[in-house]
Amino acid sequence: MRYLWQLFVEMLKDRRQRMVLVTVLALAIFCAMVAGTALKLVNEQNDILAQPKLLVKGGIWHLYRAYYELNDLPNTLEGVDSGQLDPYKLSIRLQVVASLLDIVHSLQKDAFATDEKGESQRTLLHMMDQINHWDQQASSSTPLSDSQLHQLTGDVRQQLPKLLHDINDLAGTANVSQASLIDSMRYHYRDLFIQLAWAVGGLGIAGLTLVIYLLSYIFRERRLSDSLSEMNSFLELRVEERAHDVLEREERLKAILETSPSDVILIHPDGKVHFVNERLLQRLNCTSYQTFSLDHFFADADAGRTFCRNLSSQQLIDEVEMRIGIRDPYWGVVSGRVLYIEQEPAYLIWSYDISQRKAMEQELVKLASTDTLTGLHNHHSFIQQSRCWLVNSTQPAFCALLMIDIDHFKQINDNYGHAIGDQAIQSVAHTLQAGLRKGEILGRINGEKFALLMPISTNEDIFSLMEALRQRIETRPMTIQDYTLYLTVSVGAAFYRPSMSIEELLERADTSLYQAKAMGRNRVAVWSD
Ligand SMILES: Nc1nc2c(ncn2[C@@H]2O[C@H](COP(=O)(O)OP(=O)(O)OP(=O)(O)O)[C@@H](O)[C@H]2O)c(=O)[nH]1
């Protein structure tokens, strides 16, 4: 019952179902009304057919009454004959019969419907004439004589059996007519009832069809709704699983990114940050990725802007060495790709720290360019540095290259040993280095020979400068271990001339040095063109 009520309430919610329901209800009400009306009609007609009214209507009752009146007439005739009854009593009885027959006459269409020839009617009229004639005689205003009276009663007595026989016949005919009428009415009502039954049955079938349709529609809809909700829950489960998978993958990816040696940034060109790994945030002193910007990342803002511009135009940049971070910048290798997130471009930038590698590189460069004994530029580095100075100098014409060689150094080695000799070289290098002026480049070319690139101004005298250098060595005896060494140097120099190579300059200075050596050592010589 509760289920049916729920079904009913659900049906009311749907417009289409509501309309079908209303139609079914209207049909049911209409069927009930038609069936009710038909039953009422049948009942009424049954009542009518069962009532004696029909007998009255058909004249049968009047004919039988007339028959009984006529049948009782002999007693009245005897009373009149014997003088016990007034002829007036006979007249009344005859009038009763006449009035009954008159009624039958008025009903003749119904009473004698089966008498197509009209014989019954003629018989009835004849009887009525006869009886009216007798009545007129019996009720005559002038009293009848005894003979007239006896003639009248004798005439009535004589005709009476025929009258009774005729009335009986008429009653039979009326009965047949009535039965036939009732039969035809019954047939009519039966036909009507059958038609009504067909109509009600048709309506019932239509209603039933609608109910079946409605129920099948509801059940189909329910089935659909059930399978839809089943599908929905299946999809929800799938979505949940996928979401879980995505989350897991995201977490995994995040873990990989966090543990990867590379730092990763995913950022929109307008600055909206999608992702920055924790280590980079900590390294750049950012509290969260929301406060992060590329200005925190690139130590050199201009270099950062150039990087982004190139990334936008080229879509990818591979391994560019850049300084990273503002507060404590470090060297990193930075790469970038342009990705598209929701159809919007985003920069994927990753970098790794190469501070150690850079330091090692610098160390290697330093080692490769430094003379290990003295810490000065070695031959190669001196050449490079000097060439660079000559190229970049605004006034390259005003410089000279000096070659400085320790005199008789072989004797130091021979007399004090190679180790003391090394220290002597270090000591000379230190003295030369201590006297360096701004912009001068000093290197150890080989053995006990040094080279000095010396920028000079126009009012300076190269000889004086060379002499001062020579004297600095000569006047500073060196104490090495227990020995005091008195060293001297010979110095050769050459001036730089435009378009001259550094090798050429070195060669000229070297030639000058050999001149100084040849002149007796502990002296200076300058190349003259
Ligand atoms: N201790 C030491 N000796 C070196 C080094 N390089 C070269 N020598 C020595 O320096 C000496 C150079 O000798 P020479 O070329 O004859 O020149 P010198 O004895 O200085 O004579 P002059 O230059 O002509 O005055 C050699 O005995 C080399 O073995 C070095 O790095 N350490």
The ligand as a Gaussian input file, in Angstrom:
#p B3LYP/6-31G(d) Opt

LIG

0 1
 N      116.595000      25.622000      -8.184000
 C      116.132000      25.754000      -9.388000
 N      116.960000      25.877000     -10.392000
 C      116.499000      26.071000     -11.648000
 C      115.160000      26.141000     -11.901000
 N      114.973000      26.368000     -13.246000
 C      116.202000      26.417000     -13.766000
 N      117.160000      26.269000     -12.814000
 C      118.539000      26.280000     -12.979000
 O      118.976000      27.608000     -13.302000
 C      120.186000      27.484000     -13.962000
 C      120.271000      28.415000     -15.091000
 O      121.508000      28.413000     -15.511000
 P      122.000000      29.140000     -16.772000
 O      120.979000      29.113000     -17.861000
 O      123.275000      28.659000     -17.150000
 O      122.125000      30.631000     -16.341000
 P      122.963000      31.334000     -15.188000
 O      123.690000      30.373000     -14.415000
 O      121.936000      32.075000     -14.359000
 O      123.817000      32.306000     -15.881000
 P      123.408000      33.597000     -16.574000
 O      121.965000      33.616000     -16.723000
 O      124.121000      33.613000     -17.816000
 O      123.816000      34.673000     -15.646000
 C      120.331000      26.046000     -14.361000
 O      121.354000      25.461000     -13.580000
 C      119.026000      25.400000     -14.082000
 O      119.186000      24.084000     -13.654000
 C      114.287000      25.996000     -10.829000
 O      113.122000      26.075000     -10.974000
 N      114.826000      25.825000      -9.621000

